[in-house]
Amino acid sequence: MSVGLPAYNTLVVVGGVAAVGLAAGIVGSLALLRKRPLVADAAAHCTLAGAALAVLVTGRRDLPALLTGALAAALAGLAALVLLRRFTRTRDDAATALVIGVGFGVGLALESGMTARGVAGAAGLENFLLGHAAALTARDAGLVAAVSAAVVAVVALGLKEATLVAFDPDFAAASGWPVALVDQAVVVLVAVMAVAGLPAAGAVLVTALVIIPPVAARQWTDRVAPLVIVSGAIGLVAAVAGVAASAVAPRVADRLGLAPPRGLATGPLVVLAATAILAVSVVVGRLRRRRGADHG
């Protein structure tokens, strides 16, 4: 059954969300290798506070300003995480949970307070919680796509160094590689993608775009380069599938004479698509390892 050609707005959303899915999967593979996947969660949960502060400063809800504020807050949250680890006896998991809780609490307090007081531009900030991909304009989609492309380019240029640091940081340090700088670069890239993914998935779900694709890709390969490529491909496919499901479901329901489904937000559907790919990948990975053991 044909449901017609995609509307222009759908193509815009597909382009923006697909770029984010691709780049988030690629960056997520580095975070997974370096055992830093929850860095994305800490960064994402601080972004709402930064977006709210950007509205207070500028008085308007402009995506570039919102993402700039969100990135500043994400980096501040990660800096707090580093300080907690270095100068206190707090364990990594506890420090991460602390940053997530405090950062998200500050963001919710600012957002709800601004909305209650009728601050100009505050209306709609709650969309940063679960994303609002359908509202992406061509300018917005171009912005997140450009950021995603820049991140992918940085990963391509530094993949060798990031891989060496991930697998043998002591050898990398002894060989003169700037281990701390490479680590910081990976963390910053994760934070950038957590912010770039906000319009697509929101602060609550954007971490899934960074974590699920590399976990799924790990089931298919044991080598770094294929892992990065497959992870990016999974993020891309999940993004396109989520946007397509969100756009097509109401049309299909209308053709069938059913009540059109409401509330099919793109971000959750992208995450569900990635989760479905992960489930298939886990099954395939178990079969692959079993066959390897039998041949061994």
DRENMI-17049 format. One record per atom (N, C-alpha, C): residue number from 1; residue in three letters; atom name; x, y, z. Coordinates in steps of 0.05 Angstrom, whole numbers. Layout:
resi;resn;name;px;py;pz
NUM;Ala;CA;X;Y;Z
...
This chain:
resi;resn;name;px;py;pz
1;Met;N;17;-24;0
1;Met;CA;0;0;0
1;Met;C;18;25;0
2;Ser;N;13;42;-19
2;Ser;CA;29;66;-20
2;Ser;C;18;87;0
3;Val;N;36;101;13
3;Val;CA;28;122;31
3;Val;C;37;149;21
4;Gly;N;45;150;-5
4;Gly;CA;52;176;-16
4;Gly;C;81;183;-12
5;Leu;N;90;203;-26
5;Leu;CA;118;212;-23
5;Leu;C;121;227;3
6;Pro;N;146;225;15
6;Pro;CA;151;240;40
6;Pro;C;148;270;36
7;Ala;N;136;282;56
7;Ala;CA;134;311;56
7;Ala;C;162;324;59
8;Tyr;N;164;349;51
8;Tyr;CA;190;362;53
8;Tyr;C;200;363;81
9;Asn;N;182;369;100
9;Asn;CA;190;370;128
9;Asn;C;201;344;138
10;Thr;N;189;322;129
10;Thr;CA;198;295;136
10;Thr;C;226;290;126
11;Leu;N;232;299;102
11;Leu;CA;259;296;91
11;Leu;C;279;312;106
12;Val;N;271;336;115
12;Val;CA;289;353;131
12;Val;C;295;339;158
13;Val;N;274;328;171
13;Val;CA;278;314;196
13;Val;C;296;290;192
14;Val;N;290;274;171
14;Val;CA;307;251;165
14;Val;C;336;258;162
15;Gly;N;342;280;148
15;Gly;CA;369;288;144
15;Gly;C;383;295;170
16;Gly;N;369;311;186
16;Gly;CA;382;320;211
16;Gly;C;385;297;231
17;Val;N;364;281;235
17;Val;CA;365;259;254
17;Val;C;385;238;245
18;Ala;N;385;232;219
18;Ala;CA;403;211;209
18;Ala;C;433;219;213
19;Ala;N;439;245;209
19;Ala;CA;466;255;213
19;Ala;C;474;251;242
20;Val;N;455;258;260
20;Val;CA;461;255;289
20;Val;C;464;225;296
21;Gly;N;447;208;285
21;Gly;CA;449;179;291
21;Gly;C;476;167;282
22;Leu;N;485;175;258
22;Leu;CA;510;166;247
22;Leu;C;534;175;265
23;Ala;N;535;201;271
23;Ala;CA;557;211;287
23;Ala;C;557;201;315
24;Ala;N;533;199;327
24;Ala;CA;531;190;355
24;Ala;C;540;161;357
25;Gly;N;533;144;337
25;Gly;CA;543;117;337
25;Gly;C;573;115;335
26;Ile;N;585;132;318
26;Ile;CA;614;131;314
26;Ile;C;628;140;340
27;Val;N;619;163;351
27;Val;CA;632;173;376
27;Val;C;627;153;399
28;Gly;N;603;141;399
28;Gly;CA;597;122;421
28;Gly;C;616;98;421
29;Ser;N;625;90;397
29;Ser;CA;644;68;396
29;Ser;C;670;74;410
30;Leu;N;679;99;408
30;Leu;CA;703;107;422
30;Leu;C;699;108;452
31;Ala;N;675;118;460
31;Ala;CA;669;119;488
31;Ala;C;667;91;500
32;Leu;N;656;73;485
32;Leu;CA;654;45;494
32;Leu;C;682;32;497
33;Leu;N;699;37;477
33;Leu;CA;726;26;479
33;Leu;C;742;36;502
34;Arg;N;737;62;509
34;Arg;CA;752;75;531
34;Arg;C;737;72;558
35;Lys;N;715;57;557
35;Lys;CA;699;52;581
35;Lys;C;688;78;593
36;Arg;N;678;95;575
36;Arg;CA;667;121;583
36;Arg;C;638;125;573
37;Pro;N;622;104;571
37;Pro;CA;595;108;559
37;Pro;C;577;126;575
38;Leu;N;579;125;602
38;Leu;CA;561;140;619
38;Leu;C;568;170;620
39;Val;N;591;177;608
39;Val;CA;598;206;605
39;Val;C;576;220;590
40;Ala;N;565;206;569
40;Ala;CA;544;218;553
40;Ala;C;519;224;571
41;Asp;N;513;206;589
41;Asp;CA;490;209;607
41;Asp;C;494;233;625
42;Ala;N;517;236;636
42;Ala;CA;523;258;654
42;Ala;C;521;285;638
43;Ala;N;532;285;614
43;Ala;CA;532;310;598
43;Ala;C;503;316;590
44;Ala;N;488;296;582
44;Ala;CA;460;301;572
44;Ala;C;442;312;593
45;His;N;445;302;618
45;His;CA;427;311;639
45;His;C;434;339;650
46;Cys;N;456;350;641
46;Cys;CA;463;378;648
46;Cys;C;453;398;627
47;Thr;N;445;388;604
47;Thr;CA;440;406;581
47;Thr;C;415;423;585
48;Leu;N;395;413;599
48;Leu;CA;370;428;603
48;Leu;C;376;454;618
49;Ala;N;394;452;638
49;Ala;CA;401;476;653
49;Ala;C;415;497;635
50;Gly;N;432;488;617
50;Gly;CA;446;506;599
50;Gly;C;426;519;579
51;Ala;N;407;503;569
51;Ala;CA;387;514;551
51;Ala;C;370;535;565
52;Ala;N;362;530;590
52;Ala;CA;346;549;605
52;Ala;C;362;575;610
53;Leu;N;387;572;617
53;Leu;CA;403;596;621
53;Leu;C;407;612;595
54;Ala;N;409;598;572
54;Ala;CA;411;611;547
54;Ala;C;386;628;541
55;Val;N;363;617;548
55;Val;CA;338;633;544
55;Val;C;338;657;562
56;Leu;N;347;654;587
56;Leu;CA;348;677;605
56;Leu;C;366;699;595
57;Val;N;389;691;583
57;Val;CA;408;711;573
57;Val;C;399;724;548
58;Thr;N;388;708;529
58;Thr;CA;381;719;503
58;Thr;C;352;728;501
59;Gly;N;335;717;518
59;Gly;CA;306;724;517
59;Gly;C;291;711;494
60;Arg;N;303;692;480
60;Arg;CA;289;678;458
60;Arg;C;298;649;457
61;Arg;N;282;633;443
61;Arg;CA;287;605;441
61;Arg;C;298;599;413
62;Asp;N;323;605;408
62;Asp;CA;336;601;383
62;Asp;C;355;577;385
63;Leu;N;353;558;366
63;Leu;CA;367;532;369
63;Leu;C;397;536;372
64;Pro;N;411;552;356
64;Pro;CA;440;555;360
64;Pro;C;447;565;389
65;Ala;N;431;584;399
65;Ala;CA;436;594;426
65;Ala;C;430;573;447
66;Leu;N;409;558;443
66;Leu;CA;402;536;462
66;Leu;C;424;515;462
67;Leu;N;433;507;439
67;Leu;CA;454;486;438
67;Leu;C;480;496;449
68;Thr;N;486;522;445
68;Thr;CA;511;533;457
68;Thr;C;509;533;487
69;Gly;N;486;541;498
69;Gly;CA;483;540;527
69;Gly;C;483;512;537
70;Ala;N;471;493;523
70;Ala;CA;470;465;531
70;Ala;C;499;453;531
71;Leu;N;515;460;511
71;Leu;CA;542;450;510
71;Leu;C;559;461;533
72;Ala;N;556;487;539
72;Ala;CA;570;498;561
72;Ala;C;563;484;587
73;Ala;N;537;479;592
73;Ala;CA;529;465;616
73;Ala;C;539;436;616
74;Ala;N;539;423;593
74;Ala;CA;549;395;591
74;Ala;C;578;394;599
75;Leu;N;594;413;588
75;Leu;CA;623;413;594
75;Leu;C;627;420;623
76;Ala;N;611;438;635
76;Ala;CA;613;444;663
76;Ala;C;607;420;680
77;Gly;N;587;405;672
77;Gly;CA;580;380;687
77;Gly;C;603;360;685
78;Leu;N;615;357;662
78;Leu;CA;638;339;659
78;Leu;C;662;348;675
79;Ala;N;666;374;676
79;Ala;CA;688;385;693
79;Ala;C;683;379;722
80;Ala;N;658;381;731
80;Ala;CA;651;374;759
80;Ala;C;656;345;764
81;Leu;N;650;328;744
81;Leu;CA;655;300;746
81;Leu;C;685;294;750
82;Val;N;701;307;734
82;Val;CA;730;303;737
82;Val;C;740;312;764
83;Leu;N;730;335;774
83;Leu;CA;739;345;800
83;Leu;C;730;326;822
84;Leu;N;706;315;821
84;Leu;CA;697;296;841
84;Leu;C;715;272;842
85;Arg;N;722;262;818
85;Arg;CA;739;238;817
85;Arg;C;767;244;827
86;Arg;N;778;268;822
86;Arg;CA;805;274;828
86;Arg;C;810;282;857
87;Phe;N;791;298;868
87;Phe;CA;796;310;894
87;Phe;C;779;300;916
88;Thr;N;762;280;911
88;Thr;CA;746;268;932
88;Thr;C;750;238;930
89;Arg;N;739;224;950
89;Arg;CA;741;195;950
89;Arg;C;716;182;938
90;Thr;N;702;198;921
90;Thr;CA;677;188;909
90;Thr;C;684;169;885
91;Arg;N;671;146;885
91;Arg;CA;675;127;863
91;Arg;C;664;139;837
92;Asp;N;673;128;814
92;Asp;CA;665;138;788
92;Asp;C;635;136;785
93;Asp;N;623;113;792
93;Asp;CA;594;110;788
93;Asp;C;578;129;805
94;Ala;N;587;133;830
94;Ala;CA;573;152;848
94;Ala;C;576;181;839
95;Ala;N;600;188;829
95;Ala;CA;605;215;819
95;Ala;C;587;220;795
96;Thr;N;585;200;777
96;Thr;CA;569;203;753
96;Thr;C;539;207;761
97;Ala;N;530;191;780
97;Ala;CA;502;193;789
97;Ala;C;497;220;802
98;Leu;N;517;230;817
98;Leu;CA;514;256;830
98;Leu;C;511;279;809
99;Val;N;528;278;789
99;Val;CA;527;299;768
99;Val;C;500;297;753
100;Ile;N;492;273;747
100;Ile;CA;466;269;732
100;Ile;C;443;280;749
101;Gly;N;442;273;774
101;Gly;CA;420;282;791
101;Gly;C;420;312;795
102;Val;N;443;323;802
102;Val;CA;444;352;807
102;Val;C;439;368;782
103;Gly;N;452;360;760
103;Gly;CA;449;374;735
103;Gly;C;421;374;725
104;Phe;N;408;351;726
104;Phe;CA;380;349;717
104;Phe;C;361;364;735
105;Gly;N;366;363;761
105;Gly;CA;350;377;780
105;Gly;C;351;407;776
106;Val;N;375;418;771
106;Val;CA;378;446;766
106;Val;C;363;454;740
107;Gly;N;365;437;720
107;Gly;CA;352;443;695
107;Gly;C;321;443;698
108;Leu;N;311;424;712
108;Leu;CA;281;423;716
108;Leu;C;272;446;732
109;Ala;N;287;454;753
109;Ala;CA;280;476;770
109;Ala;C;279;502;754
110;Leu;N;300;507;737
110;Leu;CA;301;531;721
110;Leu;C;278;531;700
111;Glu;N;274;509;687
111;Glu;CA;253;508;666
111;Glu;C;225;512;677
112;Ser;N;219;498;699
112;Ser;CA;192;501;711
112;Ser;C;188;529;722
113;Gly;N;208;540;735
113;Gly;CA;206;567;746
113;Gly;C;203;588;725
114;Met;N;218;586;703
114;Met;CA;215;605;681
114;Met;C;188;604;668
115;Thr;N;178;580;664
115;Thr;CA;152;577;652
115;Thr;C;130;588;670
116;Ala;N;132;583;696
116;Ala;CA;112;594;715
116;Ala;C;112;624;715
117;Arg;N;136;637;712
117;Arg;CA;137;666;713
117;Arg;C;132;678;685
118;Gly;N;128;662;665
118;Gly;CA;123;672;638
118;Gly;C;146;685;625
119;Val;N;171;675;631
119;Val;CA;195;686;619
119;Val;C;193;683;588
120;Ala;N;200;704;574
120;Ala;CA;199;703;544
120;Ala;C;217;681;534
121;Gly;N;207;664;516
121;Gly;CA;222;643;504
121;Gly;C;223;617;520
122;Ala;N;212;617;544
122;Ala;CA;214;593;561
122;Ala;C;194;572;552
123;Ala;N;172;580;540
123;Ala;CA;152;560;531
123;Ala;C;164;541;511
124;Gly;N;160;516;515
124;Gly;CA;171;496;497
124;Gly;C;198;484;505
125;Leu;N;210;495;526
125;Leu;CA;236;484;535
125;Leu;C;233;455;544
126;Glu;N;208;447;553
126;Glu;CA;204;419;561
126;Glu;C;209;399;539
127;Asn;N;209;409;513
127;Asn;CA;215;392;491
127;Asn;C;243;382;492
128;Phe;N;260;395;507
128;Phe;CA;288;386;509
128;Phe;C;289;360;526
129;Leu;N;268;352;539
129;Leu;CA;268;328;555
129;Leu;C;266;303;537
130;Leu;N;248;303;518
130;Leu;CA;244;280;500
130;Leu;C;249;287;471
131;Gly;N;257;311;465
131;Gly;CA;263;319;438
131;Gly;C;238;328;423
132;His;N;242;341;401
132;His;CA;219;350;385
132;His;C;229;352;356
133;Ala;N;236;329;345
133;Ala;CA;248;328;318
133;Ala;C;230;339;297
134;Ala;N;204;336;300
134;Ala;CA;185;345;280
134;Ala;C;186;375;276
135;Ala;N;196;390;296
135;Ala;CA;198;419;294
135;Ala;C;224;429;281
136;Leu;N;241;410;273
136;Leu;CA;266;418;260
136;Leu;C;261;433;234
137;Thr;N;273;456;231
137;Thr;CA;272;470;206
137;Thr;C;297;462;189
138;Ala;N;297;470;164
138;Ala;CA;320;464;147
138;Ala;C;345;476;159
139;Arg;N;343;500;170
139;Arg;CA;367;513;183
139;Arg;C;376;497;207
140;Asp;N;357;487;223
140;Asp;CA;364;472;247
140;Asp;C;377;445;239
141;Ala;N;365;432;219
141;Ala;CA;375;406;210
141;Ala;C;403;410;198
142;Gly;N;407;432;183
142;Gly;CA;434;437;172
142;Gly;C;454;441;194
143;Leu;N;446;455;216
143;Leu;CA;465;460;238
143;Leu;C;473;434;251
144;Val;N;454;416;258
144;Val;CA;462;392;272
144;Val;C;476;373;253
145;Ala;N;470;374;227
145;Ala;CA;484;357;208
145;Ala;C;513;367;205
146;Ala;N;517;393;205
146;Ala;CA;544;404;203
146;Ala;C;561;397;227
147;Val;N;549;399;251
147;Val;CA;563;391;275
147;Val;C;570;361;275
148;Ser;N;551;345;266
148;Ser;CA;556;316;264
148;Ser;C;578;310;244
149;Ala;N;578;323;221
149;Ala;CA;599;318;201
149;Ala;C;627;326;212
150;Ala;N;628;348;227
150;Ala;CA;653;357;239
150;Ala;C;663;336;259
151;Val;N;645;326;275
151;Val;CA;653;305;295
151;Val;C;663;280;281
152;Val;N;650;271;260
152;Val;CA;659;248;245
152;Val;C;686;252;234
153;Ala;N;691;276;223
153;Ala;CA;717;283;212
153;Ala;C;739;282;233
154;Val;N;734;292;257
154;Val;CA;753;291;279
154;Val;C;759;263;287
155;Val;N;739;246;288
155;Val;CA;743;218;295
155;Val;C;760;204;274
156;Ala;N;754;209;249
156;Ala;CA;770;197;227
156;Ala;C;799;205;229
157;Leu;N;805;230;236
157;Leu;CA;832;239;237
157;Leu;C;847;228;262
158;Gly;N;832;223;284
158;Gly;CA;845;215;309
158;Gly;C;839;186;317
159;Leu;N;829;170;299
159;Leu;CA;821;143;306
159;Leu;C;845;126;315
160;Lys;N;867;129;302
160;Lys;CA;891;113;309
160;Lys;C;900;119;338
161;Glu;N;901;145;345
161;Glu;CA;909;153;371
161;Glu;C;889;144;393
162;Ala;N;864;148;386
162;Ala;CA;843;140;405
162;Ala;C;843;110;410
163;Thr;N;848;95;390
163;Thr;CA;849;66;393
163;Thr;C;872;57;410
164;Leu;N;895;69;405
164;Leu;CA;919;62;421
164;Leu;C;915;69;451
165;Val;N;904;92;456
165;Val;CA;899;101;484
165;Val;C;878;83;497
166;Ala;N;858;74;482
166;Ala;CA;837;57;493
166;Ala;C;847;30;501
167;Phe;N;865;18;485
167;Phe;CA;874;-9;490
167;Phe;C;899;-11;508
168;Asp;N;917;9;506
168;Asp;CA;941;7;522
168;Asp;C;951;35;529
169;Pro;N;937;48;548
169;Pro;CA;944;76;555
169;Pro;C;973;78;566
170;Asp;N;982;58;580
170;Asp;CA;1009;59;591
170;Asp;C;1030;60;568
171;Phe;N;1027;42;549
171;Phe;CA;1045;41;526
171;Phe;C;1043;68;510
172;Ala;N;1019;78;507
172;Ala;CA;1015;103;492
172;Ala;C;1030;126;507
173;Ala;N;1028;127;533
173;Ala;CA;1042;148;548
173;Ala;C;1072;145;546
174;Ala;N;1082;120;548
174;Ala;CA;1110;115;546
174;Ala;C;1121;122;518
175;Ser;N;1104;120;498
175;Ser;CA;1112;126;471
175;Ser;C;1110;156;464
176;Gly;N;1101;172;484
176;Gly;CA;1099;200;480
176;Gly;C;1073;211;471
177;Trp;N;1052;194;470
177;Trp;CA;1026;203;461
177;Trp;C;1013;218;484
178;Pro;N;999;240;478
178;Pro;CA;985;256;499
178;Pro;C;959;241;508
179;Val;N;962;222;526
179;Val;CA;939;206;534
179;Val;C;917;223;546
180;Ala;N;924;241;564
180;Ala;CA;903;257;576
180;Ala;C;888;274;556
181;Leu;N;903;285;536
181;Leu;CA;891;302;516
181;Leu;C;871;285;498
182;Val;N;880;261;491
182;Val;CA;862;244;475
182;Val;C;837;236;491
183;Asp;N;841;230;516
183;Asp;CA;818;224;533
183;Asp;C;799;247;535
184;Gln;N;809;271;538
184;Gln;CA;792;294;540
184;Gln;C;778;300;514
185;Ala;N;792;295;492
185;Ala;CA;780;299;465
185;Ala;C;756;280;461
186;Val;N;759;255;470
186;Val;CA;737;236;467
186;Val;C;713;245;484
187;Val;N;719;254;508
187;Val;CA;697;263;526
187;Val;C;683;287;514
188;Val;N;698;306;503
188;Val;CA;686;330;491
188;Val;C;669;322;467
189;Leu;N;679;303;451
189;Leu;CA;663;294;427
189;Leu;C;637;281;436
190;Val;N;638;266;458
190;Val;CA;614;253;469
190;Val;C;594;275;478
191;Ala;N;605;295;491
191;Ala;CA;588;317;501
191;Ala;C;575;332;477
192;Val;N;591;337;456
192;Val;CA;581;351;432
192;Val;C;558;335;420
193;Met;N;561;309;418
193;Met;CA;540;293;405
193;Met;C;515;291;424
194;Ala;N;520;291;450
194;Ala;CA;497;291;468
194;Ala;C;481;317;464
195;Val;N;494;339;459
195;Val;CA;481;364;455
195;Val;C;468;365;427
196;Ala;N;482;356;407
196;Ala;CA;472;356;379
196;Ala;C;447;338;377
197;Gly;N;446;318;393
197;Gly;CA;423;299;392
197;Gly;C;398;308;408
198;Leu;N;400;331;421
198;Leu;CA;378;340;437
198;Leu;C;352;345;421
199;Pro;N;354;358;398
199;Pro;CA;329;362;383
199;Pro;C;316;336;374
200;Ala;N;333;315;370
200;Ala;CA;322;290;361
200;Ala;C;311;272;383
201;Ala;N;325;270;405
201;Ala;CA;318;252;426
201;Ala;C;314;264;454
202;Gly;N;323;288;458
202;Gly;CA;320;301;484
202;Gly;C;340;292;504
203;Ala;N;341;306;527
203;Ala;CA;361;301;547
203;Ala;C;358;274;560
204;Val;N;334;263;561
204;Val;CA;329;237;574
204;Val;C;339;214;557
205;Leu;N;335;215;531
205;Leu;CA;339;192;513
205;Leu;C;364;195;496
206;Val;N;377;218;495
206;Val;CA;399;222;476
206;Val;C;422;203;482
207;Thr;N;425;196;507
207;Thr;CA;447;177;514
207;Thr;C;445;151;499
208;Ala;N;420;142;495
208;Ala;CA;416;117;481
208;Ala;C;427;118;453
209;Leu;N;427;141;440
209;Leu;CA;438;143;413
209;Leu;C;468;140;413
210;Val;N;481;145;436
210;Val;CA;510;142;438
210;Val;C;518;114;447
211;Ile;N;501;102;463
211;Ile;CA;509;76;476
211;Ile;C;499;52;460
212;Ile;N;474;52;451
212;Ile;CA;462;28;439
212;Ile;C;477;19;413
213;Pro;N;482;38;394
213;Pro;CA;495;28;369
213;Pro;C;521;15;373
214;Pro;N;540;25;389
214;Pro;CA;565;11;392
214;Pro;C;562;-16;407
215;Val;N;544;-17;426
215;Val;CA;539;-43;439
215;Val;C;529;-64;420
216;Ala;N;511;-55;402
216;Ala;CA;501;-73;381
216;Ala;C;523;-81;361
217;Ala;N;539;-61;353
217;Ala;CA;560;-66;334
217;Ala;C;581;-85;345
218;Arg;N;585;-84;372
218;Arg;CA;605;-102;384
218;Arg;C;598;-131;381
219;Gln;N;572;-137;377
219;Gln;CA;564;-164;373
219;Gln;C;571;-175;346
220;Trp;N;577;-158;328
220;Trp;CA;583;-166;300
220;Trp;C;613;-168;294
221;Thr;N;629;-154;309
221;Thr;CA;658;-153;301
221;Thr;C;675;-149;326
222;Asp;N;700;-158;324
222;Asp;CA;720;-154;345
222;Asp;C;741;-134;338
223;Arg;N;740;-122;314
223;Arg;CA;760;-104;305
223;Arg;C;750;-75;307
224;Val;N;769;-57;311
224;Val;CA;761;-29;317
224;Val;C;749;-15;293
225;Ala;N;762;-15;270
225;Ala;CA;752;-1;247
225;Ala;C;724;-10;239
226;Pro;N;719;-37;236
226;Pro;CA;692;-46;230
226;Pro;C;672;-39;252
227;Leu;N;681;-39;278
227;Leu;CA;664;-31;300
227;Leu;C;654;-2;296
228;Val;N;672;15;290
228;Val;CA;665;44;286
228;Val;C;645;47;263
229;Ile;N;651;33;241
229;Ile;CA;634;35;217
229;Ile;C;606;23;222
230;Val;N;606;-1;233
230;Val;CA;580;-14;238
230;Val;C;563;2;259
231;Ser;N;577;12;279
231;Ser;CA;563;28;299
231;Ser;C;550;53;287
232;Gly;N;564;67;270
232;Gly;CA;553;90;256
232;Gly;C;530;82;238
233;Ala;N;533;59;224
233;Ala;CA;511;49;206
233;Ala;C;486;43;222
234;Ile;N;490;30;245
234;Ile;CA;466;23;262
234;Ile;C;452;49;272
235;Gly;N;468;69;280
235;Gly;CA;456;94;288
235;Gly;C;441;107;266
236;Leu;N;452;106;242
236;Leu;CA;439;117;218
236;Leu;C;413;103;212
237;Val;N;414;76;211
237;Val;CA;390;61;205
237;Val;C;368;65;226
238;Ala;N;376;65;251
238;Ala;CA;356;69;272
238;Ala;C;343;97;270
239;Ala;N;359;117;263
239;Ala;CA;348;144;261
239;Ala;C;328;145;238
240;Val;N;335;134;215
240;Val;CA;317;135;192
240;Val;C;291;119;198
241;Ala;N;295;95;211
241;Ala;CA;271;79;217
241;Ala;C;253;93;237
242;Gly;N;264;106;257
242;Gly;CA;248;120;276
242;Gly;C;232;143;264
243;Val;N;245;159;247
243;Val;CA;232;181;233
243;Val;C;210;171;215
244;Ala;N;217;149;200
244;Ala;CA;197;138;181
244;Ala;C;173;127;196
245;Ala;N;177;114;218
245;Ala;CA;154;103;233
245;Ala;C;137;126;244
246;Ser;N;149;147;253
246;Ser;CA;134;170;263
246;Ser;C;118;184;241
247;Ala;N;129;185;217
247;Ala;CA;116;199;195
247;Ala;C;95;181;182
248;Val;N;100;155;179
248;Val;CA;83;138;163
248;Val;C;59;127;179
249;Ala;N;63;123;205
249;Ala;CA;41;110;221
249;Ala;C;14;125;219
250;Pro;N;14;152;222
250;Pro;CA;-12;165;219
250;Pro;C;-24;163;191
251;Arg;N;-7;163;170
251;Arg;CA;-18;160;143
251;Arg;C;-30;132;139
252;Val;N;-15;112;149
252;Val;CA;-26;84;146
252;Val;C;-52;81;160
253;Ala;N;-54;92;185
253;Ala;CA;-78;90;200
253;Ala;C;-101;104;186
254;Asp;N;-95;127;173
254;Asp;CA;-116;141;159
254;Asp;C;-126;125;135
255;Arg;N;-107;113;120
255;Arg;CA;-115;97;97
255;Arg;C;-132;73;105
256;Leu;N;-127;62;129
256;Leu;CA;-141;39;139
256;Leu;C;-167;47;153
257;Gly;N;-172;72;155
257;Gly;CA;-196;81;168
257;Gly;C;-195;80;198
258;Leu;N;-171;79;209
258;Leu;CA;-167;78;238
258;Leu;C;-162;105;250
259;Ala;N;-166;108;276
259;Ala;CA;-159;133;289
259;Ala;C;-129;137;287
260;Pro;N;-120;159;278
260;Pro;CA;-90;164;276
260;Pro;C;-77;163;303
261;Pro;N;-55;149;306
261;Pro;CA;-41;148;332
261;Pro;C;-30;175;339
262;Arg;N;-32;182;365
262;Arg;CA;-22;208;374
262;Arg;C;2;203;392
263;Gly;N;19;223;393
263;Gly;CA;41;222;412
263;Gly;C;64;204;403
264;Leu;N;66;198;377
264;Leu;CA;88;182;367
264;Leu;C;112;200;363
265;Ala;N;125;207;384
265;Ala;CA;149;224;383
265;Ala;C;172;210;369
266;Thr;N;187;224;353
266;Thr;CA;208;212;337
266;Thr;C;231;200;355
267;Gly;N;239;215;376
267;Gly;CA;261;206;392
267;Gly;C;257;179;404
268;Pro;N;235;174;418
268;Pro;CA;231;147;429
268;Pro;C;230;125;408
269;Leu;N;219;131;384
269;Leu;CA;218;111;363
269;Leu;C;245;105;352
270;Val;N;263;125;351
270;Val;CA;291;120;343
270;Val;C;304;102;363
271;Val;N;300;107;388
271;Val;CA;312;90;409
271;Val;C;301;62;408
272;Leu;N;275;59;403
272;Leu;CA;263;33;401
272;Leu;C;274;18;376
273;Ala;N;278;32;354
273;Ala;CA;290;19;330
273;Ala;C;318;10;336
274;Ala;N;334;27;350
274;Ala;CA;361;18;357
274;Ala;C;361;-6;376
275;Thr;N;341;-6;394
275;Thr;CA;339;-29;413
275;Thr;C;332;-54;398
276;Ala;N;315;-52;378
276;Ala;CA;308;-76;362
276;Ala;C;333;-87;347
277;Ile;N;349;-68;336
277;Ile;CA;373;-77;323
277;Ile;C;392;-90;343
278;Leu;N;394;-79;367
278;Leu;CA;410;-91;388
278;Leu;C;401;-119;395
279;Ala;N;375;-123;397
279;Ala;CA;365;-150;403
279;Ala;C;373;-170;382
280;Val;N;370;-163;357
280;Val;CA;378;-180;335
280;Val;C;409;-185;336
281;Ser;N;424;-164;342
281;Ser;CA;453;-166;343
281;Ser;C;462;-185;365
282;Val;N;449;-184;388
282;Val;CA;456;-202;410
282;Val;C;453;-231;402
283;Val;N;430;-237;388
283;Val;CA;425;-264;379
283;Val;C;447;-273;359
284;Val;N;452;-255;340
284;Val;CA;472;-261;319
284;Val;C;500;-265;332
285;Gly;N;506;-248;352
285;Gly;CA;532;-249;365
285;Gly;C;535;-275;380
286;Arg;N;514;-285;393
286;Arg;CA;516;-310;408
286;Arg;C;520;-333;388
287;Leu;N;506;-333;366
287;Leu;CA;510;-353;345
287;Leu;C;538;-353;334
288;Arg;N;548;-328;329
288;Arg;CA;575;-325;318
288;Arg;C;596;-337;337
289;Arg;N;593;-330;363
289;Arg;CA;613;-341;383
289;Arg;C;610;-371;386
290;Arg;N;586;-381;384
290;Arg;CA;582;-410;387
290;Arg;C;595;-425;363
291;Arg;N;592;-414;339
291;Arg;CA;604;-427;316
291;Arg;C;635;-425;318
292;Gly;N;645;-402;328
292;Gly;CA;673;-400;332
292;Gly;C;684;-420;352
293;Ala;N;669;-425;373
293;Ala;CA;678;-444;393
293;Ala;C;677;-472;382
294;Asp;N;656;-478;365
294;Asp;CA;654;-505;354
294;Asp;C;677;-510;334
295;His;N;685;-490;318
295;His;CA;707;-493;299
295;His;C;734;-493;314
296;Gly;N;734;-480;337
296;Gly;CA;759;-480;352
296;Gly;C;766;-507;365
